[in-house]
Amino acid sequence: MQMFDDMDIKPEARPFLLVDVRRTDWEGGTIKTSINLPAQSFYQTRKTLLDLCERANIKKVIFYCGSSNGRGPRCASWMQDYIDDVAKFGHKSKLQVLVLKGGIKGWVKNFEGSIMDGFDEKYLEQFK
């Protein structure tokens, strides 16, 4: 949430990217500005995501799923592994890979659906 607050007061481009890795359970909404790259197909998109983040001067990529206990951390790990692998060949990336603690359920619980697209309070009520 602090990074969103910083966006409002700083004129720079947004330095982070949120990646929602949910697929069929992508109900109830997603955090604004997130892109949806389902975990089932994420492994093949790591190279493209790294390239896009570097070209856009993104400093942090933050993965999340329902509760960030499975798919979110797994995709973050795949991304970090890829960054580590290409570093062996001289491609040093400064991209920081993170996982959103608590996932979308934690976001709804802590921020009550603020800064969300497609927020469905009835659906997400079960996670509060």
MDAnalysis code that builds the backbone (N, CA, C; Angstrom):
import MDAnalysis as mda
import numpy as np

u = mda.Universe.empty(384, n_residues=128, atom_resindex=np.repeat(np.arange(128), 3), trajectory=True)
u.add_TopologyAttr("name", ["N", "CA", "C"] * 128)
u.add_TopologyAttr("resid", np.arange(1, 129))
u.add_TopologyAttr("resname", ["MET", "GLN", "MET", "PHE", "ASP", "ASP", "MET", "ASP", "ILE", "LYS", "PRO", "GLU", "ALA", "ARG", "PRO", "PHE", "LEU", "LEU", "VAL", "ASP", "VAL", "ARG", "ARG", "THR", "ASP", "TRP", "GLU", "GLY", "GLY", "THR", "ILE", "LYS", "THR", "SER", "ILE", "ASN", "LEU", "PRO", "ALA", "GLN", "SER", "PHE", "TYR", "GLN", "THR", "ARG", "LYS", "THR", "LEU", "LEU", "ASP", "LEU", "CYS", "GLU", "ARG", "ALA", "ASN", "ILE", "LYS", "LYS", "VAL", "ILE", "PHE", "TYR", "CYS", "GLY", "SER", "SER", "ASN", "GLY", "ARG", "GLY", "PRO", "ARG", "CYS", "ALA", "SER", "TRP", "MET", "GLN", "ASP", "TYR", "ILE", "ASP", "ASP", "VAL", "ALA", "LYS", "PHE", "GLY", "HIS", "LYS", "SER", "LYS", "LEU", "GLN", "VAL", "LEU", "VAL", "LEU", "LYS", "GLY", "GLY", "ILE", "LYS", "GLY", "TRP", "VAL", "LYS", "ASN", "PHE", "GLU", "GLY", "SER", "ILE", "MET", "ASP", "GLY", "PHE", "ASP", "GLU", "LYS", "TYR", "LEU", "GLU", "GLN", "PHE", "LYS"])
u.atoms.positions = np.array([
    [0.835, -1.183, 0.000],
    [0.000, 0.000, 0.000],
    [0.881, 1.248, 0.000],
    [2.010, 1.174, 0.701],
    [2.910, 2.325, 0.752],
    [3.410, 2.694, -0.641],
    [3.673, 1.693, -1.469],
    [4.151, 1.986, -2.823],
    [3.076, 2.704, -3.635],
    [1.810, 2.349, -3.422],
    [0.721, 3.059, -4.100],
    [0.641, 4.501, -3.602],
    [0.784, 4.686, -2.302],
    [0.765, 6.038, -1.740],
    [1.909, 6.871, -2.308],
    [3.086, 6.266, -2.434],
    [4.241, 6.967, -2.988],
    [3.998, 7.378, -4.434],
    [3.265, 6.568, -5.181],
    [2.965, 6.883, -6.577],
    [2.192, 8.192, -6.693],
    [1.320, 8.442, -5.715],
    [0.492, 9.638, -5.759],
    [1.279, 10.914, -5.517],
    [2.397, 10.817, -4.815],
    [3.137, 12.034, -4.473],
    [4.448, 12.200, -5.226],
    [4.878, 11.155, -5.923],
    [6.134, 11.220, -6.676],
    [5.836, 11.235, -8.165],
    [6.486, 12.099, -8.919],
    [6.218, 12.213, -10.348],
    [6.864, 11.128, -11.214],
    [7.685, 10.264, -10.638],
    [8.382, 9.240, -11.422],
    [7.428, 8.150, -11.900],
    [7.930, 7.380, -12.857],
    [7.178, 6.217, -13.327],
    [7.067, 5.199, -12.190],
    [6.046, 4.404, -12.254],
    [5.824, 3.393, -11.214],
    [6.969, 2.393, -11.217],
    [7.631, 2.190, -10.077],
    [8.818, 1.321, -10.033],
    [8.522, -0.151, -9.725],
    [7.248, -0.535, -9.696],
    [6.915, -1.915, -9.348],
    [5.831, -2.448, -10.262],
    [5.774, -3.776, -10.334],
    [4.751, -4.457, -11.115],
    [4.156, -5.551, -10.244],
    [2.843, -5.590, -10.180],
    [2.132, -6.653, -9.468],
    [1.708, -7.710, -10.475],
    [1.988, -8.963, -10.142],
    [1.632, -10.075, -11.024],
    [0.714, -11.032, -10.263],
    [-0.526, -11.088, -10.710],
    [-1.534, -11.984, -10.139],
    [-1.438, -13.299, -10.900],
    [-1.066, -14.374, -10.216],
    [-0.853, -15.657, -10.892],
    [-2.034, -16.617, -10.741],
    [-3.178, -16.094, -10.306],
    [-4.370, -16.939, -10.224],
    [-4.934, -17.167, -11.626],
    [-5.681, -18.247, -11.770],
    [-6.292, -18.548, -13.070],
    [-7.798, -18.644, -12.914],
    [-8.318, -19.819, -12.670],
    [-9.764, -19.986, -12.587],
    [-10.339, -19.421, -11.296],
    [-9.513, -19.193, -10.305],
    [-10.001, -18.618, -9.049],
    [-9.802, -17.100, -9.021],
    [-9.678, -16.505, -10.189],
    [-9.460, -15.063, -10.314],
    [-10.807, -14.359, -10.184],
    [-11.453, -14.572, -9.048],
    [-12.762, -13.994, -8.779],
    [-12.641, -12.983, -7.655],
    [-13.580, -12.101, -7.615],
    [-13.629, -11.142, -6.512],
    [-12.786, -9.907, -6.736],
    [-12.005, -9.891, -7.806],
    [-11.212, -8.715, -8.123],
    [-9.725, -8.948, -8.011],
    [-8.997, -7.944, -8.427],
    [-7.543, -7.982, -8.401],
    [-7.034, -6.601, -8.009],
    [-5.840, -6.520, -7.533],
    [-5.267, -5.238, -7.130],
    [-5.021, -4.403, -8.382],
    [-5.421, -3.147, -8.320],
    [-5.260, -2.238, -9.461],
    [-3.842, -2.282, -10.006],
    [-3.722, -2.185, -11.281],
    [-2.483, -2.186, -12.061],
    [-1.836, -3.565, -12.180],
    [-2.411, -4.579, -11.555],
    [-1.855, -5.937, -11.675],
    [-2.025, -6.463, -13.090],
    [-1.105, -7.321, -13.473],
    [-1.300, -8.086, -14.698],
    [-1.549, -9.531, -14.277],
    [-2.324, -10.235, -15.070],
    [-2.646, -11.620, -14.759],
    [-1.830, -12.544, -15.651],
    [-0.911, -13.280, -15.026],
    [-0.113, -14.291, -15.709],
    [-0.284, -15.583, -14.917],
    [-1.261, -16.412, -15.283],
    [-1.540, -17.621, -14.511],
    [-0.305, -18.496, -14.299],
    [-0.201, -19.034, -13.108],
    [0.949, -19.856, -12.727],
    [1.163, -21.025, -13.690],
    [0.064, -21.585, -14.219],
    [0.163, -22.746, -15.087],
    [1.011, -22.478, -16.324],
    [1.060, -21.225, -16.775],
    [1.826, -20.911, -17.977],
    [2.946, -19.904, -17.712],
    [3.176, -19.580, -16.459],
    [4.151, -18.533, -16.157],
    [5.591, -18.911, -16.503],
    [5.967, -20.147, -16.258],
    [7.353, -20.567, -16.445],
    [7.884, -20.170, -17.829],
    [7.045, -20.303, -18.852],
    [7.453, -19.998, -20.218],
    [7.549, -18.491, -20.474],
    [6.996, -17.663, -19.616],
    [6.973, -16.210, -19.859],
    [8.034, -15.447, -19.058],
    [8.859, -16.138, -18.314],
    [9.848, -15.462, -17.458],
    [10.778, -14.548, -18.244],
    [11.289, -15.015, -19.361],
    [12.206, -14.213, -20.168],
    [11.532, -12.920, -20.623],
    [10.327, -13.033, -21.123],
    [9.589, -11.869, -21.603],
    [9.293, -10.904, -20.465],
    [8.899, -11.432, -19.322],
    [8.605, -10.555, -18.185],
    [9.858, -9.804, -17.737],
    [10.975, -10.492, -17.665],
    [12.222, -9.826, -17.275],
    [12.569, -8.718, -18.274],
    [12.460, -9.016, -19.553],
    [12.757, -8.027, -20.585],
    [11.837, -6.812, -20.453],
    [10.558, -7.039, -20.294],
    [9.602, -5.933, -20.164],
    [9.873, -5.094, -18.921],
    [10.157, -5.752, -17.814],
    [10.434, -5.024, -16.567],
    [11.682, -4.151, -16.713],
    [12.712, -4.695, -17.320],
    [13.945, -3.922, -17.483],
    [13.749, -2.751, -18.432],
    [13.024, -2.956, -19.508],
    [12.771, -1.876, -20.466],
    [11.916, -0.768, -19.852],
    [11.015, -1.140, -18.944],
    [10.133, -0.161, -18.300],
    [10.741, 0.416, -17.025],
    [11.958, 0.008, -16.725],
    [12.659, 0.468, -15.518],
    [11.906, 0.094, -14.229],
    [11.289, -1.081, -14.262],
    [10.615, -1.616, -13.082],
    [11.694, -2.138, -12.143],
    [11.614, -1.769, -10.878],
    [12.620, -2.171, -9.883],
    [12.203, -3.412, -9.097],
    [10.877, -3.605, -8.943],
    [10.364, -4.727, -8.146],
    [9.201, -5.378, -8.881],
    [9.201, -6.699, -8.888],
    [8.058, -7.442, -9.399],
    [7.515, -8.235, -8.224],
    [6.211, -8.070, -7.966],
    [5.582, -8.633, -6.773],
    [4.515, -9.638, -7.210],
    [4.707, -10.881, -6.834],
    [3.796, -11.956, -7.206],
    [2.784, -12.209, -6.098],
    [1.569, -12.587, -6.506],
    [0.570, -13.002, -5.513],
    [-0.450, -13.935, -6.136],
    [-1.076, -14.704, -5.259],
    [-2.176, -15.582, -5.636],
    [-3.254, -15.409, -4.570],
    [-4.017, -16.436, -4.286],
    [-5.078, -16.320, -3.298],
    [-4.570, -15.960, -1.914],
    [-3.616, -16.725, -1.417],
    [-3.065, -16.454, -0.083],
    [-1.541, -16.355, -0.093],
    [-0.947, -16.461, -1.259],
    [0.512, -16.413, -1.444],
    [1.236, -17.486, -0.632],
    [0.633, -18.663, -0.625],
    [1.264, -19.818, 0.020],
    [1.733, -20.866, -0.986],
    [1.297, -20.752, -2.232],
    [1.643, -21.764, -3.228],
    [2.118, -21.165, -4.524],
    [1.159, -20.798, -5.363],
    [1.502, -20.329, -6.711],
    [2.327, -19.049, -6.720],
    [1.974, -18.087, -5.889],
    [2.726, -16.826, -5.851],
    [4.201, -17.046, -5.534],
    [4.505, -17.710, -4.422],
    [5.911, -17.977, -4.113],
    [6.605, -18.865, -5.155],
    [5.865, -19.815, -5.723],
    [6.466, -20.704, -6.731],
    [6.867, -19.897, -7.970],
    [5.995, -19.012, -8.443],
    [6.318, -18.185, -9.616],
    [7.450, -17.214, -9.297],
    [7.444, -16.653, -8.094],
    [8.535, -15.762, -7.688],
    [9.854, -16.524, -7.700],
    [9.828, -17.749, -7.244],
    [11.034, -18.578, -7.231],
    [11.513, -18.872, -8.652],
    [10.576, -19.194, -9.553],
    [10.949, -19.436, -10.947],
    [11.578, -18.187, -11.553],
    [11.006, -17.033, -11.232],
    [11.531, -15.782, -11.777],
    [12.937, -15.519, -11.247],
    [13.119, -15.714, -9.944],
    [14.436, -15.492, -9.344],
    [15.461, -16.477, -9.897],
    [15.050, -17.720, -10.081],
    [15.944, -18.712, -10.676],
    [16.383, -18.280, -12.077],
    [15.452, -17.751, -12.853],
    [15.785, -17.298, -14.202],
    [16.777, -16.132, -14.149],
    [16.535, -15.184, -13.265],
    [17.444, -14.044, -13.107],
    [18.835, -14.533, -12.715],
    [18.886, -15.484, -11.801],
    [20.169, -16.049, -11.371],
    [20.861, -16.790, -12.521],
    [20.077, -17.510, -13.319],
    [20.646, -18.260, -14.444],
    [21.249, -17.331, -15.497],
    [20.530, -16.271, -15.871],
    [21.059, -15.380, -16.907],
    [22.232, -14.563, -16.391],
    [22.321, -14.385, -15.080],
    [23.465, -13.670, -14.493],
    [24.759, -14.433, -14.730],
    [24.684, -15.754, -14.798],
    [25.856, -16.584, -15.055],
    [26.455, -16.311, -16.432],
    [25.622, -15.739, -17.327],
    [26.065, -15.446, -18.685],
    [26.274, -13.949, -18.902],
    [26.383, -13.203, -17.784],
    [26.699, -11.790, -17.877],
    [25.531, -10.829, -17.844],
    [24.313, -11.336, -17.824],
    [23.141, -10.458, -17.764],
    [22.791, -10.202, -16.297],
    [23.297, -9.122, -15.768],
    [23.054, -8.785, -14.356],
    [21.804, -7.924, -14.257],
    [20.782, -8.436, -13.632],
    [19.529, -7.703, -13.471],
    [19.419, -7.175, -12.053],
    [18.898, -5.989, -11.940],
    [18.665, -5.397, -10.617],
    [17.219, -5.580, -10.171],
    [16.439, -6.333, -10.938],
    [15.039, -6.559, -10.605],
    [14.923, -7.350, -9.306],
    [14.162, -6.815, -8.377],
    [13.931, -7.477, -7.093],
    [12.620, -8.258, -7.190],
    [12.650, -9.527, -6.819],
    [11.481, -10.403, -6.893],
    [10.909, -10.571, -5.488],
    [9.614, -10.273, -5.355],
    [8.955, -10.313, -4.050],
    [7.642, -11.084, -4.134],
    [7.106, -11.442, -2.957],
    [5.808, -12.087, -2.848],
    [4.942, -11.229, -1.921],
    [3.715, -10.961, -2.349],
    [2.788, -10.189, -1.533],
    [2.298, -11.061, -0.378],
    [2.664, -10.690, 0.814],
    [2.299, -11.465, 2.002],
    [0.775, -11.546, 2.131],
    [0.271, -12.761, 2.255],
    [-1.164, -12.977, 2.434],
    [-1.965, -13.004, 1.153],
    [-1.331, -12.677, 0.013],
    [-2.024, -12.700, -1.273],
    [-3.219, -11.771, -1.317],
    [-4.140, -12.070, -2.225],
    [-5.322, -11.214, -2.384],
    [-6.200, -11.285, -1.137],
    [-6.220, -12.424, -0.478],
    [-7.012, -12.546, 0.753],
    [-6.458, -11.620, 1.829],
    [-5.156, -11.559, 1.970],
    [-4.534, -10.659, 2.932],
    [-4.769, -9.207, 2.577],
    [-4.730, -8.886, 1.276],
    [-4.981, -7.520, 0.824],
    [-6.400, -7.086, 1.229],
    [-7.371, -7.949, 0.944],
    [-8.758, -7.626, 1.282],
    [-8.920, -7.485, 2.789],
    [-8.306, -8.374, 3.530],
    [-8.408, -8.317, 4.990],
    [-7.789, -7.034, 5.540],
    [-6.637, -6.645, 5.032],
    [-5.931, -5.475, 5.553],
    [-6.418, -4.147, 5.000],
    [-6.862, -4.140, 3.737],
    [-7.196, -2.871, 3.094],
    [-8.639, -2.793, 2.618],
    [-9.452, -3.790, 2.976],
    [-10.892, -3.799, 2.728],
    [-11.262, -3.520, 1.279],
    [-10.482, -4.063, 0.364],
    [-10.823, -3.951, -1.048],
    [-10.417, -2.651, -1.714],
    [-9.697, -1.808, -1.009],
    [-9.294, -0.558, -1.645],
    [-8.251, -0.822, -2.729],
    [-8.239, 0.035, -3.708],
    [-7.337, -0.036, -4.857],
    [-7.454, -1.393, -5.566],
    [-8.694, -1.795, -5.835],
    [-8.926, -3.056, -6.539],
    [-9.800, -2.823, -7.764],
    [-9.534, -3.579, -8.805],
    [-10.384, -3.611, -9.992],
    [-11.298, -4.816, -9.877],
    [-12.566, -4.637, -10.243],
    [-13.516, -5.740, -10.215],
    [-13.817, -6.248, -8.826],
    [-13.680, -5.376, -7.819],
    [-13.885, -5.797, -6.426],
    [-15.309, -6.281, -6.224],
    [-15.452, -7.495, -5.726],
    [-16.745, -8.093, -5.417],
    [-16.764, -8.380, -3.929],
    [-17.334, -7.437, -3.191],
    [-17.327, -7.538, -1.740],
    [-17.987, -8.815, -1.239],
    [-19.093, -9.218, -1.878],
    [-19.802, -10.434, -1.440],
    [-18.897, -11.650, -1.553],
    [-18.191, -11.787, -2.672],
    [-17.315, -12.938, -2.855],
    [-16.157, -12.908, -1.864],
    [-15.564, -11.751, -1.698],
    [-14.366, -11.647, -0.862],
    [-14.669, -11.521, 0.637],
    [-15.914, -11.371, 0.979],
    [-16.322, -11.282, 2.380],
    [-15.842, -12.494, 3.170],
    [-15.814, -13.637, 2.513],
    [-15.400, -14.871, 3.178],
    [-13.946, -14.838, 3.652],
    [-13.148, -13.909, 3.143],
    [-11.731, -13.865, 3.491],
    [-11.399, -12.836, 4.544],
    [-12.363, -12.065, 4.970],
    [-12.103, -11.019, 5.978],
    [-11.948, -11.611, 7.341],
])
